[in-house]
């Protein structure tokens, strides 16, 4: 049967102890036991269904984690206080001092900073590669490599990673493929194509409301249990756990994700086509001239389209600023970082979410000073939005 992330979420029987259709929020840090013996067994991971302490598990977090695992098609998941909490915990769980990582050069700026600067503290080295060049990825693998790291659709260049090929390469060399699927929830299910660990910033499309930051780590039950192991688990010991009140609100938003993804994709495709007809340089994986178009089609779930992210390149940073200010005034959306919101958000990537990436690396990855990344919203009338963008472009002389 075809893998259907939306129906998998819909079919979860998650209700509260009073039959409350939204499971009750478990507003407790700790849990009581009637017998001291059960507490001991829970500590050892031998008591099924018992909760101990909320940094480890909380029922509300478990509901959300189960929904994420159902969406992703992974055996298990664990929810974190941010996307960075998910990324850093997953990486530090797999690597030890002296290990090596092969990573896509194009990743979210925070991830790039973690891999290029912070991780040196642990004596872990990283080689950055063009992830679309499989020969380059292979050549970068060393005897001490532990991870191939990438994003399904990279931030901000919107390149497409060949997940099945990268998974095959990783497994051939005994490595783990770790994939950030933040831009493409439901559209692509990396676990189904062999990714060992899939991380999400739930802050973005999955929650969709921009009212909190949150993240998730998906993987095998063995990996998730190792992450929360009381003696050696990175998540248990560094403690980036999500607040259960937030889990509860994100869980409710997941039930509309499939509808939102369809609308984000429909609107982004419309704007991409119209803007490229005007002669602008548009990067959108749904356009036939995008290098990763066919590859994405070989992995995506067509019901959810090509995603809500697009970029235009106006070449000069000052021009990008002028245009973004004008678009905000015209009511196109907000000049803001982040993505997956119901309103359109736009920012100049090189000067914002990728500003951690040094200028020479920005050049190498093809990130121009004038690249404006759009997270296209759920606009009811996208033709009206396009008219507003057209007015803004004209007013700044583009
Ligand atoms: N991964 C991607 C692709 C992102 O764009 C971001 C943030 O912009 C993150 C991870 C980090 O997520 P968070 O801000 O929830 O920590």
Boltz pocket constraint, residues with backbone or C-beta under 6 A from the ligand:
constraints:
  - pocket:
      binder: B
      contacts: [[A, 81], [A, 82], [A, 83], [A, 84], [A, 85], [A, 108], [A, 110], [A, 151], [A, 153], [A, 155], [A, 180], [A, 182], [A, 183], [A, 200], [A, 201], [A, 202], [A, 203], [A, 213], [A, 214], [A, 215], [A, 338], [A, 353]]
      max_distance: 6.0
